[in-house]
Amino acid sequence: MRKVLILGPQGSGKSTQGKLLAQFLRLPYISTGDIFRTMTGKIKQVLYQGRLVDDQTTSEIVKKRLNQKDCQNGFVLDGYPRTLEQVKLFDPPIDGVFYLDLSDTSALNRLLKRGRVDDTPQSIKTRLDLYYKKTKPLLNHYRNLSKLIEIEASGSIEEVQQRIRDVVNG
């Protein structure tokens, strides 16, 4: 597995698990959230309000990043695609999709503890609502392609990472 996508609700540990998996596989970790947070202006305002960056802009940013030399042998991708509409705009070649499954209560608690400026109770609720509306249909898409691997995201960072590595190692 060289081209991996990490999916899950906000707070499920996508960034933490994605970075650890990328280190383990010696591949670049690509996060749309990290890319967006370095940007200014309109994108920063959209994030602060708990909304998602529009699909066209996101697909262009991801396509440009995945075409860079360090991604030619694989990558761990976090945050794209999030919707079926994004898949239609740009469907990166993916070998496997890890879905980190976590309850809303656990997600809310984790997000409030990390203390980011865009993690207010209202913005978290908005993002979770958007997630269920827009992202969950993507799970069926990857399930139908036999690429979806569901991982229980509760427990320690090490426990979740071990579940992922067990799948990677067969």
MARVEX-75117 format. One record per residue: residue number from 1; x, z, y of N, C-alpha, C, CB in turn. Coordinates in steps of 0.05 Angstrom, whole numbers. Glycine has a CB too. Example, Ala and Ser with C-alpha at 12.3 -4.5 7.8 and 13.67 -1.06 7.14 Angstrom:
+-----+--------+--------+--------+--------+--------+--------+--------+--------+--------+--------+--------+--------+
|   i |    n_u |    n_w |    n_v |   ca_u |   ca_w |   ca_v |    c_u |    c_w |    c_v |   cb_u |   cb_w |   cb_v |
+-----+--------+--------+--------+--------+--------+--------+--------+--------+--------+--------+--------+--------+
|   1 |    264 |    156 |   -114 |    246 |    156 |    -90 |    264 |    156 |    -66 |    226 |    181 |    -89 |
|   2 |    257 |    142 |    -45 |    273 |    143 |    -21 |    258 |    157 |      1 |    282 |    114 |    -12 |
+-----+--------+--------+--------+--------+--------+--------+--------+--------+--------+--------+--------+--------+
REM end
This chain:
+-----+--------+--------+--------+--------+--------+--------+--------+--------+--------+--------+--------+--------+
|   i |    n_u |    n_w |    n_v |   ca_u |   ca_w |   ca_v |    c_u |    c_w |    c_v |   cb_u |   cb_w |   cb_v |
+-----+--------+--------+--------+--------+--------+--------+--------+--------+--------+--------+--------+--------+
|   1 |     17 |      0 |    -23 |      0 |      0 |      0 |     18 |      0 |     25 |    -19 |     25 |      0 |
|   2 |     18 |    -22 |     40 |     36 |    -25 |     63 |     20 |    -27 |     89 |     53 |    -49 |     60 |
|   3 |     -4 |    -37 |     88 |    -21 |    -40 |    112 |    -45 |    -22 |    109 |    -29 |    -70 |    118 |
|   4 |    -45 |      0 |    123 |    -64 |     22 |    118 |    -80 |     27 |    144 |    -50 |     47 |    109 |
|   5 |   -106 |     32 |    141 |   -123 |     40 |    162 |   -133 |     69 |    156 |   -147 |     21 |    166 |
|   6 |   -133 |     86 |    177 |   -143 |    113 |    175 |   -169 |    114 |    191 |   -122 |    134 |    185 |
|   7 |   -191 |    122 |    178 |   -217 |    125 |    191 |   -227 |    154 |    187 |   -238 |    105 |    179 |
|   8 |   -245 |    162 |    204 |   -258 |    189 |    202 |   -267 |    197 |    229 |   -238 |    209 |    190 |
|   9 |   -285 |    217 |    230 |   -295 |    226 |    256 |   -272 |    239 |    271 |   -318 |    246 |    252 |
|  10 |   -276 |    240 |    298 |   -257 |    254 |    314 |   -253 |    282 |    304 |   -266 |    254 |    344 |
|  11 |   -229 |    292 |    303 |   -223 |    318 |    293 |   -217 |    320 |    264 |   -246 |    336 |    300 |
|  12 |   -220 |    297 |    250 |   -215 |    297 |    221 |   -186 |    298 |    213 |   -229 |    274 |    208 |
|  13 |   -168 |    294 |    233 |   -140 |    295 |    227 |   -127 |    267 |    224 |   -135 |    310 |    202 |
|  14 |   -141 |    247 |    234 |   -130 |    219 |    231 |   -102 |    217 |    243 |   -149 |    199 |    246 |
|  15 |    -98 |    227 |    267 |    -71 |    224 |    279 |    -50 |    239 |    263 |    -72 |    235 |    308 |
|  16 |    -56 |    264 |    257 |    -36 |    280 |    242 |    -30 |    268 |    215 |    -47 |    309 |    238 |
|  17 |    -51 |    261 |    200 |    -47 |    249 |    174 |    -35 |    222 |    175 |    -74 |    248 |    159 |
|  18 |    -43 |    206 |    195 |    -32 |    179 |    198 |     -2 |    180 |    204 |    -46 |    165 |    220 |
|  19 |      6 |    198 |    221 |     35 |    201 |    228 |     51 |    210 |    203 |     39 |    221 |    251 |
|  20 |     40 |    229 |    189 |     54 |    238 |    164 |     56 |    216 |    143 |     40 |    263 |    152 |
|  21 |     34 |    201 |    140 |     35 |    179 |    121 |     54 |    157 |    129 |      6 |    167 |    118 |
|  22 |     55 |    151 |    155 |     73 |    131 |    165 |    102 |    139 |    160 |     69 |    126 |    196 |
|  23 |    109 |    165 |    165 |    136 |    175 |    159 |    142 |    172 |    129 |    139 |    204 |    168 |
|  24 |    123 |    179 |    112 |    126 |    178 |     83 |    131 |    150 |     74 |    101 |    190 |     69 |
|  25 |    116 |    131 |     85 |    118 |    102 |     77 |    140 |     88 |     93 |     92 |     89 |     81 |
|  26 |    152 |    101 |    114 |    171 |     89 |    132 |    160 |     64 |    145 |    197 |     82 |    116 |
|  27 |    137 |     68 |    157 |    123 |     47 |    171 |    116 |     56 |    199 |     97 |     37 |    156 |
|  28 |    111 |     38 |    218 |    103 |     47 |    245 |     74 |     58 |    244 |    105 |     24 |    265 |
|  29 |     70 |     78 |    260 |     43 |     90 |    264 |     32 |     78 |    290 |     44 |    121 |    265 |
|  30 |      9 |     65 |    288 |     -4 |     52 |    311 |    -30 |     66 |    316 |     -8 |     22 |    306 |
|  31 |    -33 |     78 |    340 |    -57 |     92 |    347 |    -69 |     80 |    373 |    -52 |    122 |    351 |
|  32 |    -93 |     70 |    372 |   -105 |     60 |    397 |   -109 |     83 |    417 |   -132 |     46 |    391 |
|  33 |   -115 |    106 |    407 |   -119 |    129 |    424 |    -93 |    135 |    440 |   -127 |    154 |    409 |
|  34 |    -70 |    135 |    426 |    -45 |    140 |    440 |    -39 |    118 |    460 |    -22 |    141 |    419 |
|  35 |    -44 |     93 |    452 |    -40 |     71 |    471 |    -58 |     74 |    496 |    -46 |     43 |    457 |
|  36 |    -84 |     80 |    491 |   -102 |     82 |    513 |    -95 |    105 |    532 |   -131 |     86 |    503 |
|  37 |    -86 |    128 |    521 |    -80 |    151 |    537 |    -56 |    146 |    555 |    -75 |    175 |    520 |
|  38 |    -39 |    126 |    549 |    -17 |    120 |    567 |    -25 |    101 |    589 |      6 |    107 |    551 |
|  39 |    -49 |     90 |    587 |    -59 |     72 |    608 |    -72 |     87 |    630 |    -79 |     51 |    595 |
|  40 |    -76 |     73 |    653 |    -88 |     85 |    676 |   -113 |     69 |    684 |    -68 |     86 |    700 |
|  41 |   -126 |     78 |    704 |   -149 |     63 |    716 |   -174 |     65 |    699 |   -141 |     35 |    720 |
|  42 |   -186 |     42 |    695 |   -212 |     40 |    682 |   -212 |     51 |    653 |   -221 |     11 |    681 |
|  43 |   -192 |     46 |    638 |   -191 |     55 |    610 |   -189 |     86 |    610 |   -167 |     44 |    595 |
|  44 |   -174 |     98 |    627 |   -172 |    127 |    629 |   -199 |    139 |    636 |   -150 |    135 |    649 |
|  45 |   -213 |    127 |    654 |   -240 |    137 |    662 |   -260 |    136 |    639 |   -250 |    122 |    686 |
|  46 |   -259 |    114 |    624 |   -277 |    110 |    601 |   -272 |    132 |    581 |   -272 |     83 |    588 |
|  47 |   -246 |    138 |    575 |   -240 |    159 |    555 |   -249 |    187 |    565 |   -210 |    160 |    550 |
|  48 |   -245 |    192 |    591 |   -252 |    218 |    602 |   -282 |    223 |    599 |   -244 |    220 |    631 |
|  49 |   -298 |    202 |    601 |   -327 |    204 |    598 |   -336 |    205 |    569 |   -340 |    181 |    612 |
|  50 |   -317 |    203 |    550 |   -324 |    205 |    522 |   -334 |    179 |    511 |   -344 |    226 |    517 |
|  51 |   -331 |    157 |    525 |   -340 |    131 |    516 |   -316 |    116 |    502 |   -351 |    114 |    539 |
|  52 |   -323 |     94 |    490 |   -303 |     77 |    477 |   -295 |     54 |    495 |   -313 |     67 |    449 |
|  53 |   -270 |     45 |    493 |   -261 |     22 |    507 |   -275 |     -3 |    495 |   -229 |     19 |    506 |
|  54 |   -281 |    -23 |    511 |   -296 |    -46 |    501 |   -281 |    -60 |    479 |   -303 |    -65 |    524 |
|  55 |   -296 |    -73 |    461 |   -285 |    -86 |    437 |   -265 |   -107 |    443 |   -307 |    -97 |    421 |
|  56 |   -271 |   -125 |    463 |   -253 |   -147 |    469 |   -225 |   -136 |    478 |   -265 |   -165 |    491 |
|  57 |   -225 |   -117 |    496 |   -200 |   -105 |    506 |   -185 |    -92 |    483 |   -206 |    -85 |    528 |
|  58 |   -199 |    -77 |    467 |   -186 |    -63 |    445 |   -174 |    -82 |    425 |   -206 |    -45 |    430 |
|  59 |   -189 |   -103 |    418 |   -178 |   -122 |    398 |   -153 |   -136 |    408 |   -200 |   -143 |    391 |
|  60 |   -153 |   -143 |    434 |   -130 |   -156 |    445 |   -105 |   -138 |    445 |   -135 |   -165 |    474 |
|  61 |   -109 |   -113 |    452 |    -87 |    -93 |    452 |    -76 |    -89 |    424 |    -96 |    -66 |    464 |
|  62 |    -94 |    -87 |    404 |    -85 |    -82 |    376 |    -71 |   -107 |    365 |   -109 |    -75 |    358 |
|  63 |    -83 |   -130 |    370 |    -71 |   -155 |    360 |    -42 |   -158 |    371 |    -88 |   -180 |    368 |
|  64 |    -39 |   -154 |    396 |    -12 |   -156 |    409 |      7 |   -136 |    396 |    -14 |   -150 |    439 |
|  65 |     -2 |   -112 |    391 |     16 |    -91 |    379 |     23 |    -98 |    351 |      2 |    -64 |    380 |
|  66 |      4 |   -107 |    334 |     10 |   -113 |    306 |     27 |   -138 |    303 |    -16 |   -117 |    291 |
|  67 |     28 |   -155 |    323 |     46 |   -178 |    322 |     75 |   -172 |    329 |     35 |   -199 |    341 |
|  68 |     80 |   -147 |    337 |    108 |   -140 |    343 |    124 |   -138 |    317 |    109 |   -113 |    358 |
|  69 |    150 |   -142 |    319 |    168 |   -144 |    296 |    167 |   -120 |    277 |    196 |   -148 |    306 |
|  70 |    164 |    -96 |    288 |    165 |    -72 |    271 |    141 |    -70 |    253 |    167 |    -47 |    288 |
|  71 |    120 |    -86 |    257 |     96 |    -84 |    241 |     95 |   -105 |    219 |     71 |    -87 |    258 |
|  72 |    114 |   -122 |    217 |    113 |   -145 |    199 |    113 |   -136 |    169 |    137 |   -163 |    203 |
|  73 |    125 |   -113 |    163 |    126 |   -104 |    135 |    104 |    -83 |    129 |    152 |    -92 |    129 |
|  74 |     87 |    -78 |    149 |     65 |    -59 |    145 |     62 |    -40 |    169 |     70 |    -43 |    120 |
|  75 |     42 |    -23 |    167 |     35 |     -5 |    189 |     14 |     15 |    179 |     25 |    -20 |    214 |
|  76 |     12 |     37 |    193 |    -10 |     55 |    190 |    -26 |     54 |    216 |      0 |     85 |    183 |
|  77 |    -51 |     45 |    214 |    -67 |     40 |    238 |    -89 |     61 |    241 |    -79 |     12 |    237 |
|  78 |    -90 |     73 |    264 |   -110 |     94 |    270 |   -126 |     86 |    294 |    -95 |    122 |    275 |
|  79 |   -152 |     83 |    291 |   -170 |     78 |    314 |   -180 |     50 |    317 |   -156 |     86 |    338 |
|  80 |   -172 |     32 |    300 |   -182 |      4 |    301 |   -181 |     -8 |    274 |   -165 |    -12 |    322 |
|  81 |   -201 |    -23 |    266 |   -227 |    -26 |    279 |   -244 |     -2 |    276 |   -241 |    -51 |    269 |
|  82 |   -262 |      3 |    295 |   -281 |     25 |    294 |   -310 |     15 |    290 |   -280 |     41 |    320 |
|  83 |   -314 |    -11 |    293 |   -341 |    -22 |    291 |   -340 |    -49 |    276 |   -354 |    -26 |    319 |
|  84 |   -363 |    -58 |    266 |   -364 |    -84 |    253 |   -360 |   -106 |    274 |   -391 |    -88 |    239 |
|  85 |   -368 |   -101 |    299 |   -364 |   -120 |    320 |   -334 |   -124 |    325 |   -377 |   -111 |    346 |
|  86 |   -318 |   -103 |    323 |   -289 |   -106 |    327 |   -277 |   -122 |    303 |   -276 |    -78 |    329 |
|  87 |   -287 |   -118 |    279 |   -277 |   -133 |    256 |   -281 |   -163 |    261 |   -291 |   -123 |    230 |
|  88 |   -304 |   -170 |    273 |   -309 |   -198 |    278 |   -290 |   -210 |    299 |   -338 |   -202 |    288 |
|  89 |   -281 |   -194 |    318 |   -262 |   -203 |    339 |   -234 |   -205 |    328 |   -263 |   -184 |    363 |
|  90 |   -226 |   -185 |    313 |   -199 |   -184 |    301 |   -199 |   -166 |    277 |   -177 |   -175 |    322 |
|  91 |   -195 |   -177 |    254 |   -196 |   -162 |    229 |   -167 |   -161 |    218 |   -215 |   -175 |    208 |
|  92 |   -153 |   -140 |    224 |   -125 |   -139 |    215 |   -123 |   -139 |    184 |   -110 |   -114 |    227 |
|  93 |   -102 |   -150 |    173 |    -99 |   -149 |    144 |    -95 |   -121 |    135 |    -76 |   -168 |    135 |
|  94 |   -112 |   -110 |    118 |   -111 |    -83 |    109 |   -110 |    -82 |     79 |   -136 |    -67 |    120 |
|  95 |    -92 |    -65 |     68 |    -90 |    -61 |     39 |   -109 |    -39 |     30 |    -61 |    -55 |     31 |
|  96 |   -111 |    -18 |     46 |   -128 |      5 |     39 |   -137 |     20 |     63 |   -112 |     23 |     20 |
|  97 |   -160 |     32 |     60 |   -172 |     47 |     82 |   -177 |     76 |     73 |   -199 |     34 |     92 |
|  98 |   -164 |     95 |     86 |   -169 |    123 |     80 |   -190 |    134 |     99 |   -143 |    140 |     82 |
|  99 |   -212 |    143 |     88 |   -233 |    156 |    104 |   -231 |    186 |    101 |   -262 |    146 |     95 |
| 100 |   -224 |    200 |    123 |   -222 |    229 |    123 |   -249 |    241 |    130 |   -201 |    238 |    144 |
| 101 |   -261 |    252 |    110 |   -288 |    263 |    111 |   -288 |    292 |    120 |   -303 |    260 |     84 |
| 102 |   -302 |    298 |    142 |   -302 |    325 |    153 |   -329 |    331 |    166 |   -279 |    329 |    174 |
| 103 |   -339 |    355 |    163 |   -365 |    363 |    176 |   -363 |    363 |    206 |   -374 |    390 |    165 |
| 104 |   -385 |    360 |    220 |   -386 |    360 |    249 |   -377 |    387 |    260 |   -415 |    355 |    259 |
| 105 |   -385 |    409 |    247 |   -377 |    436 |    257 |   -346 |    439 |    256 |   -390 |    457 |    240 |
| 106 |   -334 |    431 |    234 |   -305 |    432 |    231 |   -292 |    414 |    251 |   -296 |    425 |    203 |
| 107 |   -302 |    390 |    255 |   -291 |    371 |    275 |   -292 |    383 |    303 |   -306 |    345 |    274 |
| 108 |   -315 |    394 |    311 |   -317 |    406 |    338 |   -297 |    429 |    342 |   -346 |    417 |    342 |
| 109 |   -295 |    446 |    322 |   -276 |    469 |    324 |   -247 |    459 |    327 |   -279 |    487 |    300 |
| 110 |   -240 |    440 |    311 |   -213 |    429 |    312 |   -207 |    416 |    340 |   -208 |    408 |    290 |
| 111 |   -226 |    401 |    350 |   -222 |    387 |    375 |   -220 |    406 |    399 |   -245 |    367 |    380 |
| 112 |   -236 |    427 |    399 |   -235 |    446 |    421 |   -208 |    461 |    421 |   -259 |    466 |    419 |
| 113 |   -197 |    466 |    397 |   -172 |    480 |    395 |   -148 |    464 |    405 |   -167 |    488 |    366 |
| 114 |   -149 |    437 |    403 |   -125 |    422 |    411 |   -122 |    420 |    441 |   -127 |    394 |    399 |
| 115 |   -143 |    425 |    456 |   -141 |    428 |    485 |   -135 |    404 |    502 |   -120 |    447 |    490 |
| 116 |   -143 |    380 |    493 |   -139 |    357 |    510 |   -159 |    356 |    532 |   -141 |    331 |    493 |
| 117 |   -152 |    344 |    555 |   -170 |    343 |    578 |   -196 |    328 |    572 |   -156 |    330 |    602 |
| 118 |   -195 |    309 |    554 |   -219 |    293 |    547 |   -235 |    306 |    524 |   -211 |    265 |    539 |
| 119 |   -227 |    330 |    515 |   -241 |    344 |    494 |   -259 |    367 |    505 |   -221 |    355 |    474 |
| 120 |   -280 |    359 |    518 |   -301 |    378 |    527 |   -323 |    378 |    506 |   -312 |    372 |    556 |
| 121 |   -338 |    400 |    504 |   -360 |    399 |    484 |   -379 |    375 |    487 |   -377 |    425 |    487 |
| 122 |   -385 |    367 |    512 |   -402 |    344 |    516 |   -389 |    318 |    508 |   -411 |    343 |    545 |
| 123 |   -364 |    314 |    515 |   -350 |    289 |    508 |   -346 |    287 |    478 |   -323 |    286 |    522 |
| 124 |   -341 |    310 |    465 |   -339 |    311 |    436 |   -365 |    303 |    423 |   -330 |    339 |    426 |
| 125 |   -387 |    314 |    432 |   -414 |    307 |    421 |   -419 |    277 |    426 |   -436 |    324 |    435 |
| 126 |   -412 |    267 |    449 |   -417 |    238 |    455 |   -400 |    221 |    435 |   -409 |    232 |    484 |
| 127 |   -375 |    228 |    431 |   -358 |    213 |    413 |   -368 |    214 |    384 |   -329 |    223 |    414 |
| 128 |   -377 |    238 |    375 |   -387 |    240 |    348 |   -413 |    224 |    344 |   -392 |    270 |    341 |
| 129 |   -430 |    225 |    365 |   -455 |    208 |    363 |   -448 |    179 |    362 |   -473 |    214 |    388 |
| 130 |   -429 |    170 |    378 |   -420 |    142 |    378 |   -408 |    135 |    351 |   -400 |    136 |    400 |
| 131 |   -393 |    154 |    340 |   -380 |    149 |    314 |   -401 |    144 |    293 |   -363 |    174 |    306 |
| 132 |   -420 |    161 |    291 |   -441 |    157 |    270 |   -457 |    132 |    274 |   -460 |    181 |    269 |
| 133 |   -461 |    125 |    299 |   -477 |    100 |    305 |   -461 |     75 |    299 |   -487 |    101 |    334 |
| 134 |   -436 |     75 |    308 |   -420 |     50 |    308 |   -400 |     48 |    285 |   -405 |     48 |    334 |
| 135 |   -387 |     70 |    277 |   -365 |     69 |    258 |   -374 |     71 |    229 |   -345 |     90 |    265 |
| 136 |   -394 |     88 |    224 |   -401 |     92 |    196 |   -408 |     66 |    181 |   -425 |    110 |    195 |
| 137 |   -421 |     46 |    194 |   -427 |     21 |    180 |   -401 |      7 |    170 |   -442 |      1 |    197 |
| 138 |   -379 |     13 |    183 |   -353 |      2 |    175 |   -345 |     12 |    147 |   -332 |      9 |    195 |
| 139 |   -353 |     36 |    141 |   -347 |     47 |    114 |   -358 |     30 |     92 |   -357 |     76 |    112 |
| 140 |   -383 |     21 |     95 |   -395 |      3 |     75 |   -381 |    -23 |     73 |   -425 |     -1 |     82 |
| 141 |   -372 |    -34 |     96 |   -356 |    -59 |     96 |   -332 |    -56 |     79 |   -348 |    -66 |    125 |
| 142 |   -316 |    -35 |     83 |   -292 |    -32 |     67 |   -298 |    -23 |     38 |   -273 |    -11 |     80 |
| 143 |   -320 |     -9 |     34 |   -328 |     -1 |      7 |   -334 |    -27 |     -9 |   -352 |     18 |      8 |
| 144 |   -348 |    -45 |      4 |   -355 |    -71 |     -9 |   -331 |    -88 |    -16 |   -374 |    -87 |      9 |
| 145 |   -309 |    -84 |      0 |   -284 |    -99 |     -6 |   -266 |    -83 |    -25 |   -270 |   -103 |     21 |
| 146 |   -276 |    -61 |    -35 |   -261 |    -43 |    -54 |   -235 |    -33 |    -41 |   -255 |    -58 |    -80 |
| 147 |   -236 |    -28 |    -15 |   -212 |    -18 |     -1 |   -215 |     10 |      9 |   -206 |    -36 |     22 |
| 148 |   -239 |     22 |      7 |   -245 |     48 |     18 |   -237 |     70 |     -1 |   -274 |     51 |     25 |
| 149 |   -221 |     90 |      9 |   -213 |    113 |     -7 |   -222 |    138 |      9 |   -182 |    113 |    -12 |
| 150 |   -240 |    153 |     -2 |   -251 |    176 |     12 |   -234 |    201 |      6 |   -280 |    182 |      5 |
| 151 |   -225 |    215 |     27 |   -208 |    238 |     25 |   -222 |    262 |     38 |   -180 |    233 |     38 |
| 152 |   -224 |    284 |     24 |   -235 |    309 |     36 |   -215 |    319 |     56 |   -241 |    330 |     14 |
| 153 |   -224 |    321 |     82 |   -206 |    328 |    104 |   -206 |    357 |    111 |   -213 |    312 |    128 |
| 154 |   -221 |    374 |     96 |   -219 |    402 |    101 |   -195 |    413 |     86 |   -245 |    417 |     93 |
| 155 |   -185 |    436 |     95 |   -161 |    448 |     83 |   -137 |    444 |    102 |   -155 |    435 |     56 |
| 156 |   -114 |    452 |     92 |    -90 |    451 |    109 |    -81 |    423 |    112 |    -68 |    469 |     97 |
| 157 |    -64 |    419 |    132 |    -52 |    393 |    137 |    -37 |    383 |    111 |    -32 |    394 |    160 |
| 158 |    -23 |    402 |     99 |     -7 |    395 |     75 |    -25 |    387 |     52 |     11 |    419 |     67 |
| 159 |    -48 |    402 |     48 |    -66 |    396 |     27 |    -78 |    368 |     30 |    -88 |    417 |     25 |
| 160 |    -86 |    361 |     54 |    -99 |    335 |     59 |    -78 |    313 |     55 |   -111 |    334 |     88 |
| 161 |    -54 |    317 |     66 |    -33 |    297 |     62 |    -26 |    293 |     33 |     -7 |    306 |     78 |
| 162 |    -26 |    314 |     17 |    -20 |    311 |    -11 |    -42 |    295 |    -25 |    -18 |    339 |    -25 |
| 163 |    -67 |    299 |    -17 |    -89 |    282 |    -28 |    -84 |    252 |    -23 |   -117 |    291 |    -16 |
| 164 |    -76 |    247 |      2 |    -70 |    219 |      9 |    -46 |    208 |     -6 |    -65 |    217 |     40 |
| 165 |    -25 |    223 |     -8 |     -1 |    214 |    -22 |     -6 |    211 |    -52 |     22 |    234 |    -18 |
| 166 |    -23 |    227 |    -63 |    -31 |    224 |    -92 |    -43 |    196 |    -96 |    -50 |    246 |   -100 |
| 167 |    -59 |    188 |    -78 |    -72 |    161 |    -80 |    -50 |    139 |    -77 |    -94 |    157 |    -59 |
| 168 |    -33 |    142 |    -57 |    -12 |    122 |    -51 |      6 |    120 |    -75 |      4 |    130 |    -26 |
| 169 |     13 |    142 |    -88 |     31 |    142 |   -110 |     18 |    134 |   -137 |     44 |    169 |   -113 |
| 170 |     -8 |    130 |   -136 |    -22 |    122 |   -160 |    -28 |    145 |   -178 |     -7 |    102 |   -175 |
+-----+--------+--------+--------+--------+--------+--------+--------+--------+--------+--------+--------+--------+
REM end
